[in-house]
Amino acid sequence: MEYKDYYKIIGVKRDATQDEIKRAYRKLARKYHPDINKEADAEDRFKEAGEAYEVLKDPEKRAAYDQLGANWKSGQEFRPPPDWDTGFEFSGGGFTGGESAGFSDFFESLFGTPRGGFRQHRTSTLRMKGEDHTAKIQINLEDAYHGTTQTLTLRSPHMDETGHVLTREHRLNVKIPKGINQGQKIRLAGQGGPGMGNAPSGDLYLKVEFKPHPYYRVDGKNVYLDLPVTPWEMALGATIQVPTPEGTVHLKIPADSKPGQKLRLKGRGIPSKEKGDLFVVLNVALPSIEDQKAKSLYEEMARDLNFNPRTHLGV
C-alpha cells in the first residue's frame, strides 16, 4: 500500500488554513471534473482530490493524519502503526460507509473503522445533550488481571480563529476494571462534548486495546504462551515453572508430548465474568552443536536411533 500525501495532492502547505484547503480543492474539482475535463486521468485526479479533501476538510481527520508525521513521501510503501491513533479523541458518530466509498486502501487503513467526525454546531436556544466522544487507549495485559487506575493524556483537535487546526491535550484519571477484555469500552459519563442550552455534556468512551506483550498473545478472553521446552522434557515428561500474568505456576508436561501441543490452564485467562483460559503451546528448543557434548549426543542418536520423521511422506 502506498502512502498518500494529501497536502501535495491538494496543492497546499501542511500549515494551510481550512479556507485555503477549501479554495484549493474547489479549483482542482473544477479542473478535473469528468464532465468538463476529458483527459484520460481526469476522473482519477478528481477522485484523488476528493479523497484528500475528505480528510483535510475535517479537523479531526486532519489532526489524526498529521500525527503520522511529515517524513512520509507520496508513493512510499506504508503500513499504519497499530497504535497510530491511540489517545486521540474523536467526536460524533463515525464517518464510514458511503463517505469512504471508492476511496483508496490508504484511506481505509486509517479511517475505515468507526471513529468520530468533526461537527460544528450552529448557535441554538434548543437544549441538546453534548456529543459522545471516543478514543482508543492501550493498557498492559497485567492491568486486565488486577485492575488499576491510570492517568491518561488524550489529544483532541480544535480550530483557532485563523482557521488552523491545533491539538489540545487533557489528562484524565481512569479506573481500569479487573477483567476488562480487548475491544471493550469504558464509559466516562459527562466527559464528552459540551451540551447546548445548559444540557448535560456527552460521554467519553475509551476503547481498550492491549499493548504488545513479549510473552503472551490474547484471543478474546483466552491467553496464549509459547513455551520453549527441551527434547527430553518433551519426551520423558517433566514438571517445570511457567510464567503467567498472575505469577509463576508449576506445569506438568506429559511424557511423549509433541511440538505445538497445547496445555490448558483453566481459568487463568482474562478474569472476566466468565474467565478465560491460559493455553501453553509447547515448542521444542534444541541445544546448539557449538556445545561439543551436545554435538556428540546428536551424532550418537543419528547412528543408533532408527527414526525417520518423514515416513508419512513416503520418503
Secondary structure, DSSP 8 states (H G I E B T S, - for coil): -B---HHHHHT--TT--HHHHHHHHHHHHHHH-TTT--STTHHHHHHHHHHHHHHHTSHHHHHHHHTT-S---TT-B----TTTTBTBEEESS---GGGGTT--HHHHHHHSS-----------SS-B----EEEEEEE-HHHHHH-EEEEEEEEEEEE-TTS-EEEEEEEEEEEE-TT--TT-EEEETT-SS--BTT-----EEEEEEE---SSEEEETTEEEEEEEE-HHHHHH-EEEEE--TT--EEEEE-TT--TT-EEEETT-S--SSS---EEEEEEE----TTSHHHHHHHHHHHHH----TTGGGT-
